[in-house]
Amino acid sequence: MKPMLIRIDPGSDRALFAQIADSIRQQIAEGATRAGTRLPNSRDLAEQLGVNLHTVLKAYRQLCDEGLVEMRRGRGAVVTRRAESLELLTEAAEDLLRRSEELGLEVEAVVALLRTQAGRRS
Amino acid sequence: MTHPPSSVSSRWTLIALVTFGIVVPTVISVVAFVLVQRWIPDLPNPVAIHWGGSGGPNRFGSPTTYLAMIVLAGWILPLVMSVPAIPFALRGRYSPVTRFMVDTSVWLSLFMGILAVGSVSLQRGLTDAADAPGIGMVLLAGLGISTAAGIITYVILPKPDPLGQYRGQPTPPLPLEPGHTAAWSSRAIMTSWITVPILVMAAGSVVFALFTASVDHALPWILVGTAITLLLLVFFLGAFHVSVGRQGVSIRSYAGWPRLRIPLEQIDSASVVNISPIAETGGWGWRLIPGRGLGVITRSGLALQVTRDDDRILLVTVDDAQTGASVLAALLDRQRGEQVDEADAYSN
């Protein structure tokens, strides 16, 4: 389990479980975590963040659904090989964000665009 | 980083450590070696090298066994314990553990020397080693003299500066917006330089147990017991989860125990220090640091240092200690801010 730093803002509108997932996703994208890396123990993380255990479990389940993490018996939540590949998209993401900034678009708009395009492709 | 002691006291510390850590064990071992070597012509061959419970010798071997014993257990092993203290003393660092290690080094070399010289002198002039008398008196004399020497050494060695030793760089807190919170998790895994040799020793003990099963009754069981103990050590102390957050600092062995938690309210500060296990904590594992606190030491290098309100410390050689310390510092600042607000609320 590599060192992992999770930050949340209980005052924000964004659901806590989503923020936790964001934090972990961010570290995966930064290449800070390799495939096979274990996520922090859910009960431990919940206590240290001061949130409900189910909030952490929900975040982990979300990451599972996204294919970034898988639950392994006896090891807990583990980062998948697919997640490692996320780092490969960093450059492409940089380009996309730069262009959207030039155009004066918010990140949320870009995310929505990505979702729409994904929906069209499937 | 550490508060350098005055140049006079550190010179004296260095001289004392070199004298008692290196010179004394070497002199003792040389004297023992020379005596045993000179007596070899007077000894039966094979010579008795082990005594059993009944008082008489039960194992025999070459007289050079005693020479090997003096060199390995009476010289090299004590030096392994005391030499690492020197580079640290050169940097102005000297801890109660260092003192203990040098002291043990003197004790060990003297005990081994007396044991070897005593066992051999009992057999001088004998034609059959089986006639050798019991070594009870040698053991008692050895223990008594070594312990006395150990006490004298302890008194002569300088007193370590109890507070100057562990003052890591105070870590700048992680920038944390009001209302936000953070948690950090990492691990402390025992270095392979320790676990691999231990596992090899455990396996070796089992192999030896199998080989000696037909020759001895007690030895195989002792060896199996040793193997089990070594495996348990690796199992319980081989790897730890470490986390920092609103619950303070939490350390938990992968095996579930031992575990430790220090709540934020009991913590004064967090910092990062560079640790040398042999010189500063007396080795690896779950260590008691006399007069200072506790260390969970799995390797040398950077460690998270947590200083409690009562000045006791906790050291953990955890990966990315820097981030852990900054998160802890931020949470402590936050807590202090809340306490100030509470106090204000009461006074207004």
Interface residues (C-beta under 8 A of the other chain):
Chain A: M1 K2 P3 M4 L5 I6 R7 I8 D9 P10 G11 P40 N41 D44 L45 E47 Q48 L49 G50
Chain B: L176 E177 G179 H180 T181 A182 A183 W184 S185 S186 R187 H241 S243 V244 G245 R246 Q247 S250 R252 V318 D319 D320 T323 G324 V327
